[in-house]
Amino acid sequence: MTARWTRSLSPLAAADRLGLSRADLVALLDDGTLASHFEGWHRRIARSDVEALAATREEVGPGAPERRKPFADCA
């Protein structure tokens, strides 16, 4: 296991951090917008990836069209 995955989050924790439902987060994982790996049957997401995506969403600001682009397919 690489250092990237040593601090990982569950899908529910990542969804909470991003302000998304778990289902919307899983859609991002399935389409490759956000990387994940499995530990046994459990999916894990690198905390650094979640924080980078959260920072991108916060920089754009609420309601901006650019903010919705990465999540357009999840609606």
C-alpha positions in Angstrom: 0.0 0.0 0.0 1.4 3.4 -0.9 1.4 6.5 1.3 -1.4 8.0 -0.8 -3.8 5.4 0.6 -2.6 5.3 4.2 -5.1 8.1 5.1 -8.3 7.0 3.4 -12.0 7.8 3.9 -15.1 5.7 3.6 -17.5 6.8 0.9 -19.9 8.1 3.5 -17.1 10.2 5.2 -16.0 11.5 1.8 -19.6 12.4 0.8 -20.1 14.2 4.1 -16.9 16.3 3.5 -18.0 17.2 0.0 -21.6 17.9 0.9 -22.9 15.1 -1.3 -25.1 12.1 -0.8 -23.4 8.8 -0.7 -25.1 7.8 -4.0 -23.7 11.0 -5.7 -20.2 10.3 -4.4 -20.4 6.7 -5.7 -21.4 8.0 -9.1 -18.2 10.2 -9.1 -16.2 7.1 -8.2 -17.8 5.0 -10.9 -17.1 7.5 -13.6 -13.5 8.1 -12.6 -13.9 11.7 -11.4 -12.6 10.5 -8.0 -10.2 7.6 -7.5 -10.8 4.8 -5.1 -9.6 1.4 -4.1 -11.0 -1.6 -2.3 -9.8 -2.9 1.1 -11.6 -6.3 1.1 -15.2 -5.4 0.2 -14.9 -1.8 1.4 -14.2 1.0 -1.0 -11.8 3.7 0.2 -11.0 7.2 -1.1 -7.7 9.0 -0.5 -8.2 11.9 1.9 -5.9 14.1 -0.3 -8.2 13.5 -3.3 -11.3 14.4 -1.4 -9.6 17.6 0.0 -8.4 18.6 -3.5 -11.9 18.2 -4.9 -13.4 20.1 -1.9 -10.9 22.9 -2.4 -11.8 23.2 -6.1 -15.5 23.4 -5.3 -14.9 26.0 -2.6 -12.7 28.2 -4.8 -15.4 28.5 -7.5 -18.1 29.5 -5.0 -21.7 28.5 -4.5 -24.0 28.3 -7.5 -21.4 29.0 -10.1 -21.8 27.0 -13.3 -18.2 25.9 -13.1 -18.9 24.3 -9.7 -21.6 22.2 -11.2 -19.7 20.9 -14.2 -17.9 18.0 -12.4 -21.2 16.8 -11.0 -23.5 17.4 -13.9 -23.9 13.7 -14.6 -24.8 13.0 -11.0 -28.1 15.0 -10.9 
